[in-house]
Amino acid sequence: MDFQLSDEQALLRDTTRDLLSRTYDPESRNKVIGTDLGWSREVWSQLADTGILGLGFDPDESGQLEIAVVLTEVGRRLAPEPILHAALGPGALIAELGTDAQKQQLDEVAAGQRLLAFAHLEPKQRDLAKAVATEAVQQGNSWTLSGRKNPVLAGDCADTLVVSAALPDGGNGLFLVDASQDNSGVTRHAYPTFDGQRGAQIDLDSAPAEPLGDAVDVSRAISDAVIRIQSALCSEAVGAMEEALRLTTDYLKTRKQFGVTLNKFQALTQRAADMYVSLELARSMGLYAAMSIADGNLDPVIASRAKLQIGRSGRHIAQESIQLHGGIGVTAEYPVAHYAARLTAIEQTLGTSGDHLHNLIDHIGDYDLARL
């Protein structure tokens, strides 16, 4: 099996790395996430110009591996632009299920002119595969939605919401909802998340909606979308872990205690080595998940395996990074605390490590007993 990037994928990686490295250092990122929007429209336009905001819309041109390459670089720089949640994630659903007229909106998304958000999660929702509480009501040829979605990542700035809702005849459907201020049926409560991102609670009160494609049960498509987003988050986490480990090892090489640098203390270097092991475990599982999706195998068990390992590795590396930095590791001015916050947020998004462990336990009966 070839684990090397193709020439096109390597060029995409290098282009994304160069763009984000020129844009963000710890100080400039702190300024950007402190604004009302929380990210840069200028950077968003540059991402659109390079074709990043349209990845995966045409499977013949790009797919999950290209998305993984980009999200790894996003994690490495902690870029706050909602590439996954405002473009690639919900955009893939429109590309898969939408009518020809609905798919035309993807040109605006890829050009950075339209922001999307996938409004699926609901308060107290533990099982992402079960029916949602938000209801879709049909009146003639028109549809309306009522319910609450929270958290909706990138929901604070979205122009169009891709909303899951329970259909009158059963099952979950997907609908497009105009999120502009002119829509009186949509109330948006925006808030910052502790890792510098943005989200919103979306309250729908008989909000006019348009079925995404046909108004039929698309629970499988929703599950597949969640798996793709989970895989992309795993890739972002790997990038964040790589940079957190690099910052930590550089600190051990330069910080002196008792007249010598910290990397002279064997116990500390052993802890850094353990961090590297966690990183490589995470990298392998993240690549496994992305390659499975690229091969057309969107298996929730594989997704849970990857997300569980990413969560465990991310927690280990985040905690050790701060511990090995000492007091400076928890300051807002120093980047390692921000990497720890982002890794913690990713672990909590679309199922915690505990949730995915229980999912794997539920499927343990699918395998034959191994006898020695």
Summary of the structure (lengths in Angstrom):
residues: 372
radius of gyration: 21.2
end to end distance: 28.5
largest distance: 79.4
contacts: 1276
relative contact order: 0.11
helix: 54%
strand: 16%
